[in-house]
Amino acid sequence: MSKKEYPKRVASRKPTHPGAVLKMTVFPDLGKPIAEIADDLGVTRQSLYQLMEEKRALSPEMAIRLGHYLGNGPAIWLRMQSTYDIWKATQKVDVSGVPVLSCE
């Protein structure tokens, strides 16, 4: 049995923020009001809305809550946030003056 191959994301394309995934795909499919989801997760509506509007990063604590709530574990949410954060940082940080060490 072969492993399913997923297309690679183009490195120049900004990764999707986990809050956008929740807002556009996950939460609408649940068919529940955001206030009820926030209550289920034990967080404020404000913090959930800030995450969905990409004004807040997804914390490890929120990843644990979401992973448990949705049944898919926290790792997928943390990877998504990490990928987004690293991409954003690479747009800001200039490493042209930083040497690359050789292990020879």
Beta strands, then each sheet from edge to edge (+ up, - down):
end
